[in-house]
Amino acid sequence: MTGFDIRERRNDIGLSQSKLSDLTGIEQARISAYELGKLDLSVKEINKIANHLEKIDETAVLKLKKKRFQNSDHLDSVIAQRPRRGFSKTKRNKEYLEVLKNLETQFTNPPKTGLKAVSFFAGCGGLCYGVKAAGFEIVATNELVENYKAIYELNFPNVNFLPNDVQEITKSDIDQILKNHKKIDLMVGGPPCQGFSLAGKRDVNDKRNTLFEYYLKIAEQIQPKVILIENVRLLTSMKDPNGSLVSKRILDTFEKMGYKSNFYNVNAKDYGVPQHRERVIFIAVRKDLKKSPSIAETKYGNSVNLFNSNPPYFTFGDAVSDLEFLESGETSKKDEHHWAVNHPEHVIRWLVDVPEGKSAHDNIDPNLRPPSGYNTTYKRQVWTEPAGTVATTYGMISGCRNVHPIATRALTTREALRLQSFPDTFKLTGNDGPIRTVIGNAVPPLLGFELAKFIKENYML
């Protein structure tokens, strides 16, 4: 959980740094510095914060803040007073589930290509899921956060784990990989970028500034045929502490390493993911292959001319319309990951009549508007469009575009997994807080598959 994630979650639930400090026993000054990117907290401290943020529901926070509308919690249920809502399966729900089933089949029984890949900053394994399904054997990986690593190991039980901290990986570790596997065809990962900023004013000594350098240094030792880096799209505008564009620095480093490289802005919805999720992808190709870097063509989207035969985007409804309909506080009888947070009554009252694509902040009646915040919060998704970006706060109704299009509640974990293109057989373990964080930060497996498949077909065969 990054400093940005903590600040975003605190703001969503109205929790001050001071109160978070009281709850966790971590000095407020340390929490503040971590949120600003000025120091690193220990993994133990981060996990403690994540667990406390998860335990605090919105009702408890409102009691702490003693808002004037607090007594509205005692009102009779708004939902119970109305006819029960619901939805039907969309026409393309079956098609989307078949896409996920095919992805799962290829992950379980990947094509035997003999190709080897390594992964760094692996998270729960979203990118690796797609890479393996495309035909690459993941022979080594690393992940710093134990909660995320536990989920990864459940789904990739035979992968060799390198030291958790990428800065502790030694030349001996890399030599052992090369000794065991002779050559590595593909290296993938998404080094954190919190040490950089748009203005380039972050602390020069911030350890996170060096994580990209470690990733590239390891790549230089391994010398894979192709290197892939995934990150937030904003990275292309970020500067290092010296004021240089991070993207140019990465491309210059690849050039010195003997690679041709380029970066590409992509949107996951163009590759079959039912979600608007913009990212930047760096592709570096070893010069001896005598090929230029490129990226997979988009497969979905509204046709703009007669020569574009791509099918339409998958939508929110396509991804989840076969799931049980749940309202606030309800739980599926079939799926342990499909349960809805029980939201305060006054929040339900704000949102119950809000149409798709609109926010409670748009309500005409000022008594039905949240007292503060932006109109991207308390906002419904749209059933017939790709979902908004699944964030680490998807379980918080006050978060950015976290409200179900039809039910009056935040998204469930199963819905978030579907919108991220994880097959239903993907396994989870641990507390809800870390699970939500790692799902929200994951690379959609379907996007990873399309990128890796293109790399295999254009640079490996």
KAWONOR-V208307 format. One record per residue. N is the residue number from 1. PHI is phi in whole degrees, 0 to 359 (999 if undefined). PSI is psi in whole degrees, -180 to 180 (none if undefined). D_LAST is the distance of its C-alpha to the last C-alpha in whole Angstrom. Layout:
n/phi/psi/d_last
N/PHI/PSI/D_LAST
N/PHI/PSI/D_LAST
This chain:
n/phi/psi/d_last
1/999/119/39
2/280/168/39
3/300/-38/42
4/299/-42/41
5/299/-43/41
6/295/-47/44
7/298/-42/46
8/297/-43/44
9/291/-40/45
10/301/-47/49
11/296/-37/49
12/298/-37/48
13/255/3/51
14/72/35/53
15/256/128/54
16/281/160/55
17/300/-39/54
18/299/-45/57
19/292/-39/57
20/297/-38/53
21/298/-43/55
22/298/-40/58
23/288/-35/55
24/261/-20/53
25/80/10/55
26/263/133/53
27/304/137/55
28/301/-37/55
29/299/-36/54
30/289/-41/51
31/298/-45/49
32/299/-46/50
33/296/-37/49
34/293/-42/45
35/297/-31/45
36/272/-2/46
37/78/24/43
38/263/-15/46
39/205/167/45
40/255/135/43
41/273/159/44
42/288/160/44
43/301/-37/41
44/297/-43/45
45/294/-43/46
46/297/-43/43
47/294/-36/43
48/296/-44/47
49/297/-46/47
50/300/-43/44
51/293/-40/46
52/292/-40/49
53/297/-34/48
54/288/-36/47
55/288/-27/50
56/279/108/52
57/274/169/52
58/296/-32/53
59/297/-44/57
60/297/-40/57
61/295/-41/56
62/296/-34/59
63/293/-39/62
64/297/-39/61
65/276/-14/61
66/54/52/64
67/291/154/63
68/293/-22/66
69/266/14/64
70/302/-39/64
71/289/-5/66
72/290/-12/64
73/297/-18/62
74/267/2/65
75/290/154/65
76/295/152/65
77/299/127/61
78/295/-41/60
79/296/-42/57
80/295/-23/60
81/277/-5/62
82/241/159/60
83/302/140/58
84/292/132/55
85/279/179/52
86/180/-176/49
87/207/164/46
88/248/161/44
89/298/139/40
90/284/164/39
91/297/-30/37
92/255/10/34
93/300/-45/34
94/298/-40/33
95/298/-44/30
96/293/-41/29
97/296/-33/30
98/292/-37/27
99/299/-46/24
100/294/-37/25
101/296/-43/26
102/297/-39/22
103/297/-44/21
104/298/-43/23
105/299/-43/22
106/288/-27/18
107/288/-42/20
108/288/-39/22
109/232/72/20
110/293/152/16
111/300/140/13
112/274/95/13
113/254/-19/9
114/79/3/11
115/278/141/10
116/243/143/13
117/223/152/15
118/236/154/19
119/225/144/21
120/228/151/24
121/55/55/27
122/283/-20/26
123/60/-137/29
124/272/-7/29
125/106/21/25
126/300/-49/24
127/294/-43/21
128/297/-34/20
129/302/-48/21
130/292/-39/18
131/296/-44/16
132/295/-43/16
133/299/-28/16
134/281/-11/13
135/116/11/12
136/259/134/12
137/276/123/15
138/279/110/18
139/261/-17/20
140/200/149/22
141/205/172/24
142/210/153/27
143/203/130/30
144/284/-43/33
145/277/123/35
146/299/-38/36
147/299/-40/37
148/288/-40/33
149/299/-38/32
150/298/-40/34
151/293/-42/32
152/301/-47/29
153/296/-31/30
154/297/-37/31
155/264/-18/27
156/229/70/25
157/294/-19/28
158/253/10/26
159/277/139/24
160/282/123/26
161/267/127/28
162/279/173/28
163/311/139/32
164/304/-43/33
165/272/120/33
166/300/-25/31
167/285/-10/33
168/258/0/34
169/286/129/31
170/255/168/31
171/300/-33/29
172/296/-39/30
173/298/-43/28
174/292/-42/25
175/300/-36/26
176/293/-39/26
177/299/-47/22
178/292/-33/21
179/293/-40/23
180/284/-29/22
181/234/6/18
182/66/-57/18
183/214/155/15
184/243/129/14
185/273/-36/11
186/219/137/13
187/236/130/17
188/230/157/19
189/168/167/22
190/226/82/25
191/302/135/28
192/302/149/31
193/240/16/33
194/292/-16/37
195/282/-8/38
196/253/170/37
197/210/173/39
198/291/-30/40
199/264/-12/42
200/75/24/41
201/257/9/44
202/294/166/43
203/298/126/44
204/300/-30/43
205/269/3/43
206/300/123/41
207/300/-28/39
208/290/-17/36
209/297/-26/36
210/267/-6/34
211/295/-39/32
212/299/-42/29
213/297/-41/30
214/295/-42/29
215/300/-46/26
216/290/-34/25
217/294/-41/27
218/295/-42/25
219/300/-39/21
220/296/-34/23
221/286/-40/23
222/284/-36/20
223/54/53/18
224/292/162/15
225/297/-43/12
226/227/143/13
227/238/134/16
228/237/130/18
229/239/130/21
230/246/138/23
231/200/176/27
232/294/146/30
233/299/-29/30
234/298/-18/33
235/303/-32/31
236/294/-16/31
237/254/-4/35
238/281/152/35
239/239/150/37
240/279/174/37
241/300/-17/41
242/269/-1/41
243/91/3/41
244/272/146/37
245/296/130/34
246/297/-39/32
247/298/-42/29
248/294/-39/30
249/297/-40/30
250/295/-47/27
251/297/-40/25
252/296/-38/27
253/293/-42/27
254/301/-42/23
255/301/-44/24
256/293/-27/26
257/279/-10/23
258/95/31/21
259/235/144/19
260/271/136/19
261/215/162/20
262/199/166/21
263/235/154/23
264/223/133/23
265/275/124/26
266/234/159/24
267/234/126/27
268/302/-28/25
269/295/-26/27
270/289/-12/25
271/244/18/22
272/101/-3/25
273/278/129/26
274/280/54/30
275/201/138/31
276/279/106/32
277/218/103/30
278/271/135/29
279/216/165/27
280/249/137/25
281/239/123/22
282/265/133/21
283/237/125/17
284/237/129/17
285/242/128/14
286/301/135/15
287/296/-28/16
288/291/-14/15
289/284/-16/11
290/56/42/14
291/226/149/13
292/269/150/15
293/293/146/15
294/205/180/15
295/217/158/16
296/300/140/16
297/290/151/18
298/294/150/21
299/245/-17/22
300/228/160/25
301/139/159/29
302/294/130/32
303/294/136/31
304/250/-11/32
305/204/176/32
306/292/-19/32
307/267/-2/28
308/257/109/27
309/251/21/27
310/298/139/26
311/291/164/28
312/295/162/30
313/299/148/30
314/286/147/31
315/249/173/34
316/306/-49/36
317/297/-39/38
318/301/-34/35
319/282/-32/33
320/231/1/37
321/288/-6/39
322/270/-8/39
323/281/159/40
324/297/141/44
325/284/126/46
326/232/141/47
327/257/178/50
328/310/128/51
329/84/-2/51
330/268/157/50
331/230/138/48
332/292/145/46
333/272/-8/47
334/248/-23/43
335/226/115/41
336/295/-19/42
337/260/6/40
338/247/84/41
339/217/148/45
340/255/137/46
341/299/143/48
342/273/106/52
343/271/154/53
344/299/149/56
345/299/-39/59
346/293/-30/59
347/290/-41/55
348/301/-41/55
349/297/-39/58
350/299/-39/57
351/258/-18/53
352/302/-34/54
353/256/9/55
354/285/126/53
355/286/167/50
356/303/140/47
357/80/-1/45
358/246/164/48
359/247/156/50
360/299/-24/53
361/293/-17/54
362/273/-5/54
363/301/139/57
364/293/-43/60
365/287/116/62
366/298/-23/62
367/286/-13/63
368/254/17/60
369/253/143/58
370/300/148/57
371/291/-17/59
372/203/171/56
373/111/178/52
374/259/163/50
375/281/6/49
376/272/-11/46
377/266/160/47
378/50/46/49
379/240/137/47
380/281/147/45
381/285/176/42
382/242/126/41
383/299/-38/41
384/261/16/39
385/231/160/37
386/303/146/34
387/295/160/35
388/291/170/36
389/302/126/34
390/288/119/35
391/255/174/36
392/291/-13/38
393/256/25/41
394/299/-20/40
395/274/-1/43
396/257/119/46
397/296/-23/47
398/277/-5/48
399/287/-175/45
400/280/111/43
401/54/47/42
402/258/0/43
403/271/133/45
404/304/146/44
405/297/-32/44
406/243/-51/47
407/288/155/48
408/259/81/50
409/191/169/48
410/281/172/45
411/289/150/42
412/271/167/41
413/295/-38/38
414/298/-41/37
415/296/-41/37
416/297/-41/35
417/297/-44/32
418/298/-45/32
419/293/-24/32
420/270/-1/29
421/72/27/27
422/277/127/27
423/300/155/28
424/295/-17/31
425/277/-5/30
426/295/132/29
427/264/145/32
428/235/154/35
429/208/154/37
430/106/-175/40
431/284/159/42
432/297/-37/42
433/301/-58/42
434/300/-35/39
435/298/-46/37
436/296/-40/38
437/296/-46/37
438/287/-33/33
439/291/-43/33
440/295/-28/34
441/269/-9/32
442/290/151/28
443/282/128/25
444/303/126/25
445/307/-37/22
446/293/-37/21
447/295/-45/21
448/301/-39/19
449/296/-48/17
450/295/-39/16
451/294/-45/15
452/290/-37/13
453/297/-42/11
454/297/-44/11
455/299/-43/9
456/299/-48/7
457/287/-25/6
458/255/-19/7
459/232/-8/6
460/246/-27/4
461/263/none/0
